[in-house]
Amino acid sequence: MLFLILCARSVFSQTAPASPDRPWHAPQEQEIERDAKNVRSHMFSIDPARTYSLPELIDLAEAHNPETRLAWERARGQAASLGVARSELYPTLAALALSQTNRSEVLFGSSFYRQTVQAFQGAFDLNYTIFDFGGRSGRIAAARAEVLAANFGFNDTHRKVIYQVEQDYYRLLNALGQEDAAQASLANAQTVQQAAEDRLKHGLATLPDVLEAQSVTAQTEYELQAALGAEEIARGNLATTLGTSPTTVIHVQPVNQLAAPESLDDTVQQAIGRAFGQRPDLMQQVAEIRSANGRVKEARAAFYPSLSLNATPGMQSLYGSQQFFPRTNTTVLEGGLSVSLNWTVFDGGSRKSNLVRAQANVRAAEAQANLVRDQIADEVWTAYSQLNTAFRQRQAANALLQAAKQSYAAALESYNYGLRSLLDVTQAQQTLAQARSSDVLARTQVLGALAGLAFQTGDLIQAGARKP
């Protein structure tokens, strides 16, 4: 038996890897792999023929992103902890049922007589803390504040998920815009190449001109492929944020269909003040202060006595028999009632140290809240400045695009008349390609900066907030 136990222990026990120079593999690994394949998935399907707007994508992410579900379950668990704390306000009642048979030989005189006693007993045990100088109320206040903190954490998760959807959405729009710009640049490069080849046929251009035009076309084709790859990655990132497979095809609105303001009406002071009033991470820190104060109240209550009540009513039925005597039985009511006063007179300073720790936690929570306020102010200031910069860059990019279009058209026309060199045309074409890319990037940067400011102020998670 000992040998079998030792063998079973060596087979079924969990051990560390045998050496540091190779991966660990064991039967338990295969079991975990099978369990991982069976983990419940909350993925959903996307209509491949539908064009989704940003508000629709945000709704999908809030409903299906695993982070929102995780935060929701944590908030529910914390609410259950509050129920546990509140239960201390009520008495506890336990029921007991017991059946016992006792058979023995009883000595009477010079003989032994067999005696059998059968007992049936039912009882209740009632315990109630009548007064504890605020210990229970302190724990309840702390638990209530922790529920608030968990709820604000849940809101903050939604804020982050919404912002992540917006960022992935605008990155996808930028990738699509860059793809369109690359295709337009490829068409321009092919036009220049065709013009150079036509002039070579008529003896008006040289072979190096044609080779230079072909090189520009190939470079533009290369940049188009890079834009297509960036689009695929952006689609996968957006699908993952929504909570579905990255292979899902999601059609979105093109960037030229999205309107963006030219300036902001709010001042930076108004934006910072709005953030102080509605950022859930700051509200979470304020709730942590409340929780710490509740722990202080609980720690102070430990210095005082607690008064408790205990009642144990019960009923017992006895059935017995002895040799040479008839059977007999009896039923009795029994129980007890006690009131106890418990007061810890000396504990080596444990209560004092616990109170000091609780008070230090209050001050730490207050300092953390101030730190979060400072960070929020800086984040809103940065987002506000980035948005104003994006506005100015958008205007500059639009002016650059218009000028580059005119320059390219004039250079190509002059080249066809023999008044400009191919180098001038290719330079104008490359400038136009860069201007197209900058224009698309500037548009999406404005939209992204608007989303960033809304994220830092906490606007989008407010009741009745208008989604972008």
C-alpha positions as CSV (number, residue, x, y, z in Angstrom):
1,M,0.0,0.0,0.0
2,L,2.8,2.4,0.9
3,F,4.5,1.6,-2.4
4,L,1.3,2.3,-4.4
5,I,0.8,5.6,-2.6
6,L,4.3,6.8,-3.3
7,C,4.0,5.8,-7.0
8,A,0.6,7.7,-7.3
9,R,2.2,10.7,-5.7
10,S,5.0,10.8,-8.2
11,V,2.6,10.4,-11.1
12,F,-0.1,12.8,-10.2
13,S,1.7,15.5,-8.2
14,Q,2.5,18.9,-9.8
15,T,6.2,19.5,-10.1
16,A,8.4,22.4,-11.3
17,P,10.3,22.1,-14.7
18,A,13.1,19.6,-14.5
19,S,15.8,22.0,-15.8
20,P,16.1,25.7,-16.9
21,D,17.3,25.0,-20.4
22,R,14.2,23.6,-22.0
23,P,10.4,24.2,-22.0
24,W,8.2,22.3,-19.6
25,H,5.8,19.7,-20.9
26,A,3.6,17.3,-18.9
27,P,0.2,15.7,-19.1
28,Q,-1.2,18.6,-17.1
29,E,-0.3,20.9,-20.0
30,Q,-2.5,18.9,-22.3
31,E,-5.4,19.1,-19.9
32,I,-5.0,22.9,-19.7
33,E,-4.9,23.2,-23.4
34,R,-8.1,21.2,-23.7
35,D,-9.8,23.5,-21.1
36,A,-8.5,26.6,-23.0
37,K,-10.2,25.4,-26.1
38,N,-13.5,25.0,-24.2
39,V,-13.5,28.4,-22.6
40,R,-16.8,30.1,-23.3
41,S,-16.6,32.8,-26.0
42,H,-18.8,35.8,-26.3
43,M,-17.9,36.6,-29.9
44,F,-20.7,37.8,-32.2
45,S,-21.2,38.2,-35.9
46,I,-20.8,41.3,-38.0
47,D,-22.9,41.9,-41.1
48,P,-20.3,42.0,-43.9
49,A,-22.7,43.9,-46.2
50,R,-23.4,46.7,-43.7
51,T,-21.6,50.0,-43.3
52,Y,-21.3,50.8,-39.6
53,S,-21.1,54.2,-38.1
54,L,-19.0,55.0,-35.1
55,P,-21.9,55.1,-32.6
56,E,-23.0,51.7,-33.8
57,L,-19.5,50.3,-33.3
58,I,-19.3,51.8,-29.8
59,D,-22.6,50.1,-28.9
60,L,-21.2,46.8,-30.1
61,A,-18.0,47.2,-28.1
62,E,-19.8,48.2,-24.9
63,A,-22.0,45.1,-25.2
64,H,-19.4,42.5,-26.3
65,N,-15.9,43.7,-25.2
66,P,-14.7,41.3,-22.5
67,E,-13.3,44.2,-20.4
68,T,-16.8,45.6,-19.8
69,R,-18.0,42.2,-18.7
70,L,-15.0,41.8,-16.4
71,A,-15.6,45.2,-14.8
72,W,-19.3,44.4,-14.5
73,E,-18.7,41.1,-12.7
74,R,-16.3,42.8,-10.3
75,A,-18.9,45.4,-9.5
76,R,-21.5,42.7,-8.8
77,G,-19.1,40.9,-6.6
78,Q,-18.4,44.0,-4.6
79,A,-22.1,44.6,-4.2
80,A,-22.4,41.1,-2.8
81,S,-19.6,42.0,-0.3
82,L,-21.8,45.0,0.8
83,G,-24.6,42.5,1.4
84,V,-22.3,40.4,3.6
85,A,-21.4,43.5,5.7
86,R,-25.1,44.5,6.1
87,S,-26.0,41.0,7.3
88,E,-24.2,41.8,10.6
89,L,-27.1,44.0,11.5
90,Y,-29.4,41.0,11.8
91,P,-29.2,38.0,14.1
92,T,-28.0,34.6,13.0
93,L,-30.2,31.6,13.6
94,A,-29.0,28.1,13.4
95,A,-31.1,24.9,13.7
96,L,-29.9,21.7,15.2
97,A,-31.4,18.2,15.1
98,L,-29.8,15.3,17.0
99,S,-30.7,11.6,17.4
100,Q,-28.7,9.4,19.7
101,T,-29.0,5.9,21.0
102,N,-27.1,4.7,24.1
103,R,-27.0,1.1,25.3
104,S,-25.2,0.1,28.4
105,E,-25.1,-2.5,31.2
106,V,-26.0,-0.9,34.6
107,L,-24.8,-2.5,37.8
108,F,-27.6,-2.8,40.4
109,G,-26.9,-4.8,43.5
110,S,-25.0,-7.9,42.5
111,S,-26.4,-8.0,38.9
112,F,-26.0,-6.1,35.6
113,Y,-29.1,-4.9,33.8
114,R,-29.2,-3.8,30.2
115,Q,-30.4,-0.2,29.7
116,T,-31.3,1.5,26.3
117,V,-31.9,5.2,26.0
118,Q,-33.0,6.8,22.7
119,A,-32.9,10.6,22.6
120,F,-34.3,13.0,20.0
121,Q,-33.4,16.7,20.3
122,G,-34.1,19.8,18.3
123,A,-32.7,23.2,19.2
124,F,-32.2,26.7,17.8
125,D,-29.1,28.9,18.4
126,L,-29.8,32.6,18.1
127,N,-26.9,35.1,18.3
128,Y,-27.3,38.9,17.9
129,T,-24.9,41.7,18.5
130,I,-26.9,44.4,20.3
131,F,-24.4,47.2,20.3
132,D,-20.7,47.5,19.3
133,F,-20.1,51.3,19.2
134,G,-20.0,51.6,15.5
135,G,-18.0,48.6,14.4
136,R,-20.6,47.2,12.1
137,S,-21.6,50.6,10.7
138,G,-18.0,51.3,9.9
139,R,-17.6,48.1,8.0
140,I,-20.9,48.8,6.1
141,A,-19.8,52.3,5.2
142,A,-16.5,51.0,3.9
143,A,-18.2,48.3,1.9
144,R,-20.7,50.8,0.5
145,A,-17.9,53.1,-0.6
146,E,-16.1,50.1,-2.2
147,V,-19.3,49.4,-4.2
148,L,-19.2,53.0,-5.4
149,A,-15.5,52.6,-6.3
150,A,-16.3,49.4,-8.2
151,N,-19.1,51.1,-10.1
152,F,-17.0,54.1,-11.0
153,G,-14.3,51.6,-12.1
154,F,-16.9,50.0,-14.3
155,N,-17.7,53.4,-15.8
156,D,-14.1,54.1,-16.4
157,T,-13.8,50.8,-18.3
158,H,-16.6,52.0,-20.6
159,R,-14.8,55.3,-21.0
160,K,-11.6,53.5,-22.0
161,V,-13.4,51.0,-24.3
162,I,-15.2,53.9,-26.1
163,Y,-11.9,55.7,-26.6
164,Q,-10.2,52.6,-27.9
165,V,-13.0,52.1,-30.4
166,E,-12.7,55.7,-31.5
167,Q,-8.9,55.4,-31.9
168,D,-9.1,52.1,-33.8
169,Y,-11.9,53.6,-36.0
170,Y,-9.9,56.7,-36.9
171,R,-6.8,54.6,-37.5
172,L,-8.8,52.5,-40.0
173,L,-10.2,55.7,-41.6
174,N,-6.7,57.0,-41.9
175,A,-5.5,53.7,-43.4
176,L,-8.4,53.8,-45.9
177,G,-7.6,57.4,-46.8
178,Q,-3.9,56.6,-47.2
179,E,-4.9,53.8,-49.5
180,D,-7.0,56.1,-51.6
181,A,-4.2,58.6,-51.7
182,A,-1.7,56.0,-52.7
183,Q,-3.9,54.8,-55.5
184,A,-4.3,58.4,-56.7
185,S,-0.5,58.8,-56.6
186,L,-0.1,55.6,-58.5
187,A,-2.4,56.9,-61.2
188,N,-0.4,60.1,-61.4
189,A,2.8,58.2,-61.6
190,Q,1.5,56.0,-64.4
191,T,0.3,59.1,-66.2
192,V,3.8,60.6,-66.0
193,Q,5.3,57.3,-67.1
194,Q,3.0,57.2,-70.1
195,A,3.9,60.8,-71.0
196,A,7.6,60.0,-70.9
197,E,7.2,56.9,-73.0
198,D,5.1,58.9,-75.6
199,R,7.8,61.6,-75.8
200,L,10.5,58.9,-76.2
201,K,8.6,57.5,-79.2
202,H,8.6,60.9,-80.8
203,G,12.2,61.5,-80.0
204,L,11.4,64.3,-77.5
205,A,12.7,62.4,-74.3
206,T,15.6,60.2,-73.4
207,L,15.6,56.7,-72.1
208,P,16.8,57.8,-68.6
209,D,13.6,59.9,-68.4
210,V,11.5,56.8,-69.0
211,L,13.5,54.7,-66.6
212,E,13.1,57.4,-63.9
213,A,9.3,57.5,-64.5
214,Q,9.2,53.7,-64.2
215,S,11.1,53.9,-60.9
216,V,8.7,56.4,-59.5
217,T,5.8,54.2,-60.5
218,A,7.3,51.2,-58.8
219,Q,8.0,53.2,-55.7
220,T,4.4,54.3,-55.6
221,E,3.2,50.7,-56.1
222,Y,5.3,49.7,-53.1
223,E,3.8,52.5,-51.0
224,L,0.3,51.3,-52.0
225,Q,1.0,47.8,-50.8
226,A,2.2,49.2,-47.5
227,A,-1.1,51.2,-47.2
228,L,-3.1,48.0,-47.9
229,G,-1.2,46.1,-45.1
230,A,-1.9,49.0,-42.7
231,E,-5.6,48.8,-43.5
232,E,-5.7,45.1,-42.8
233,I,-4.1,45.6,-39.4
234,A,-6.4,48.4,-38.6
235,R,-9.5,46.3,-39.4
236,G,-8.2,43.5,-37.2
237,N,-7.5,45.9,-34.3
238,L,-11.0,47.4,-34.5
239,A,-12.7,44.0,-34.6
240,T,-10.7,42.8,-31.6
241,T,-11.7,45.9,-29.6
242,L,-15.4,45.2,-30.5
243,G,-14.9,41.7,-29.0
244,T,-15.0,39.6,-32.2
245,S,-12.5,37.8,-34.4
246,P,-9.8,40.0,-36.0
247,T,-10.6,38.2,-39.3
248,T,-14.1,39.8,-39.3
249,V,-14.7,42.2,-42.2
250,I,-16.1,45.6,-41.0
251,H,-17.2,48.3,-43.4
252,V,-17.0,51.8,-42.1
253,Q,-17.9,55.3,-43.4
254,P,-15.1,57.0,-45.4
255,V,-13.4,59.9,-43.8
256,N,-14.7,62.5,-46.2
257,Q,-18.3,61.8,-44.9
258,L,-17.4,62.7,-41.4
259,A,-17.9,66.3,-40.3
260,A,-15.5,67.9,-37.9
261,P,-15.6,71.4,-36.3
262,E,-13.1,74.0,-37.2
263,S,-12.6,75.2,-33.6
264,L,-13.7,74.7,-30.0
265,D,-16.2,76.8,-28.1
266,D,-15.0,75.7,-24.6
267,T,-12.0,77.1,-22.9
268,V,-9.4,74.9,-21.4
269,Q,-10.5,76.0,-17.9
270,Q,-14.0,74.9,-18.7
271,A,-12.8,71.5,-20.0
272,I,-10.7,70.9,-16.8
273,G,-13.6,71.8,-14.5
274,R,-15.8,69.5,-16.4
275,A,-13.3,66.7,-16.1
276,F,-13.1,67.2,-12.3
277,G,-16.8,66.8,-12.1
278,Q,-17.3,63.7,-14.2
279,R,-14.0,61.7,-14.6
280,P,-14.9,58.2,-13.1
281,D,-11.3,57.5,-12.0
282,L,-11.4,60.6,-9.8
283,M,-14.8,59.7,-8.4
284,Q,-13.3,56.2,-7.7
285,Q,-10.5,57.8,-5.6
286,V,-13.1,59.9,-3.7
287,A,-15.0,56.7,-2.9
288,E,-11.7,55.2,-1.7
289,I,-11.5,58.0,0.8
290,R,-15.0,57.2,2.1
291,S,-14.0,53.5,2.4
292,A,-10.9,54.5,4.4
293,N,-12.9,56.6,6.7
294,G,-15.2,53.7,7.3
295,R,-12.2,51.5,8.3
296,V,-11.2,54.2,10.8
297,K,-14.6,54.1,12.4
298,E,-14.4,50.3,12.6
299,A,-10.9,50.5,14.1
300,R,-12.1,53.0,16.8
301,A,-15.0,50.7,17.8
302,A,-12.5,48.0,18.8
303,F,-11.5,50.2,21.8
304,Y,-15.1,49.8,23.3
305,P,-17.0,46.8,24.5
306,S,-19.6,44.9,22.5
307,L,-22.9,43.6,23.8
308,S,-24.3,40.3,22.5
309,L,-27.3,38.2,23.0
310,N,-27.4,34.4,22.8
311,A,-30.6,32.3,23.0
312,T,-30.7,28.5,22.6
313,P,-34.3,27.2,23.0
314,G,-34.8,23.5,22.4
315,M,-36.9,20.4,23.0
316,Q,-35.7,16.9,23.9
317,S,-37.6,13.6,23.8
318,L,-36.2,10.6,25.7
319,Y,-37.2,6.9,25.3
320,G,-35.7,4.3,27.6
321,S,-36.0,0.7,28.7
322,Q,-34.4,-1.5,31.3
323,Q,-34.5,-5.3,31.8
324,F,-37.5,-6.4,33.9
325,F,-39.1,-2.9,33.6
326,P,-41.6,-1.4,31.2
327,R,-40.5,1.1,28.5
328,T,-40.8,4.8,29.5
329,N,-40.4,8.2,27.8
330,T,-40.5,11.9,28.6
331,T,-40.4,15.2,26.7
332,V,-38.8,18.3,28.1
333,L,-38.3,21.9,27.0
334,E,-34.8,23.2,27.6
335,G,-32.5,26.0,26.6
336,G,-30.6,29.0,27.8
337,L,-30.5,32.8,27.5
338,S,-27.3,34.8,28.0
339,V,-26.2,38.4,27.5
340,S,-22.5,38.8,27.2
341,L,-20.4,42.0,27.4
342,N,-17.0,41.5,25.7
343,W,-14.3,44.1,26.2
344,T,-10.7,43.7,25.3
345,V,-8.7,45.4,28.1
346,F,-5.2,44.8,26.7
347,D,-3.9,43.5,23.4
348,G,-0.3,44.7,23.3
349,G,-1.2,47.8,21.2
350,S,-2.8,45.9,18.3
351,R,-5.9,48.1,18.3
352,K,-3.9,51.3,18.5
353,S,-1.7,50.2,15.6
354,N,-4.7,49.2,13.5
355,L,-6.2,52.7,14.1
356,V,-3.0,54.4,13.1
357,R,-2.9,52.3,10.0
358,A,-6.5,53.2,9.1
359,Q,-5.9,56.9,9.6
360,A,-2.8,56.7,7.4
361,N,-4.8,55.0,4.7
362,V,-7.2,57.9,4.8
363,R,-4.4,60.4,4.3
364,A,-2.9,58.2,1.6
365,A,-6.3,58.1,-0.2
366,E,-6.6,61.9,0.0
367,A,-3.1,62.3,-1.4
368,Q,-3.9,59.9,-4.2
369,A,-7.1,61.8,-5.1
370,N,-5.0,65.0,-5.3
371,L,-2.5,63.3,-7.5
372,V,-5.2,62.1,-9.8
373,R,-6.7,65.6,-10.0
374,D,-3.3,67.0,-11.0
375,Q,-2.9,64.3,-13.6
376,I,-6.4,65.0,-15.0
377,A,-5.6,68.7,-15.3
378,D,-2.4,67.9,-17.2
379,E,-4.1,65.3,-19.4
380,V,-7.0,67.7,-20.4
381,W,-4.5,70.5,-21.0
382,T,-2.4,68.2,-23.3
383,A,-5.5,67.0,-25.1
384,Y,-6.8,70.6,-25.6
385,S,-3.5,71.7,-27.0
386,Q,-3.3,68.7,-29.3
387,L,-6.7,69.5,-30.6
388,N,-5.9,73.1,-31.4
389,T,-2.7,71.9,-33.1
390,A,-4.7,69.5,-35.2
391,F,-7.0,72.3,-36.2
392,R,-4.1,74.4,-37.4
393,Q,-2.4,71.4,-39.2
394,R,-5.7,70.6,-40.9
395,Q,-5.8,74.1,-42.4
396,A,-2.2,73.9,-43.5
397,A,-2.6,70.5,-45.0
398,N,-5.6,71.6,-47.0
399,A,-3.7,74.6,-48.4
400,L,-0.7,72.4,-49.2
401,L,-2.9,69.9,-51.1
402,Q,-4.5,72.6,-53.2
403,A,-1.1,74.1,-54.1
404,A,0.4,70.7,-54.8
405,K,-2.5,69.8,-57.2
406,Q,-2.0,73.0,-59.1
407,S,1.8,72.6,-59.2
408,Y,1.5,69.0,-60.5
409,A,-1.0,69.9,-63.2
410,A,1.2,72.8,-64.4
411,A,4.4,70.8,-64.3
412,L,2.8,67.9,-66.3
413,E,1.3,70.3,-68.9
414,S,4.6,72.1,-69.3
415,Y,6.5,68.8,-69.6
416,N,4.1,67.7,-72.4
417,Y,5.0,71.0,-74.2
418,G,8.7,70.4,-73.6
419,L,9.0,73.4,-71.3
420,R,9.8,71.4,-68.1
421,S,12.1,68.4,-67.4
422,L,10.9,65.1,-66.1
423,L,12.6,65.7,-62.8
424,D,10.3,68.7,-62.3
425,V,7.3,66.6,-63.0
426,T,8.3,63.7,-60.7
427,Q,9.1,66.2,-57.9
428,A,5.7,67.8,-58.3
429,Q,4.1,64.3,-58.3
430,Q,5.9,63.3,-55.1
431,T,4.9,66.5,-53.4
432,L,1.3,65.9,-54.4
433,A,1.4,62.4,-53.0
434,Q,2.8,63.7,-49.7
435,A,0.2,66.4,-49.6
436,R,-2.6,63.9,-50.1
437,S,-1.2,61.7,-47.3
438,S,-0.8,64.7,-45.0
439,D,-4.4,65.9,-45.8
440,V,-5.8,62.5,-44.8
441,L,-3.7,62.3,-41.7
442,A,-4.7,65.8,-40.7
443,R,-8.4,65.0,-41.0
444,T,-8.2,61.9,-38.9
445,Q,-5.9,63.7,-36.4
446,V,-8.7,66.3,-35.8
447,L,-11.2,63.5,-35.2
448,G,-8.8,61.6,-33.0
449,A,-7.9,64.8,-31.0
450,L,-11.6,65.5,-30.5
451,A,-12.1,62.0,-29.2
452,G,-9.0,62.4,-27.0
453,L,-10.4,65.5,-25.4
454,A,-13.8,63.9,-24.8
455,F,-11.9,60.9,-23.3
456,Q,-9.9,63.1,-20.9
457,T,-13.0,65.1,-19.8
458,G,-15.2,62.0,-19.5
459,D,-17.9,63.5,-21.7
460,L,-19.0,60.4,-23.6
461,I,-20.1,58.3,-20.6
462,Q,-22.4,61.0,-19.1
463,A,-26.2,60.4,-19.2
464,G,-27.6,61.7,-22.4
465,A,-24.2,62.4,-24.0
466,R,-24.3,62.6,-27.7
467,K,-22.0,60.1,-29.3
468,P,-19.7,61.2,-32.1
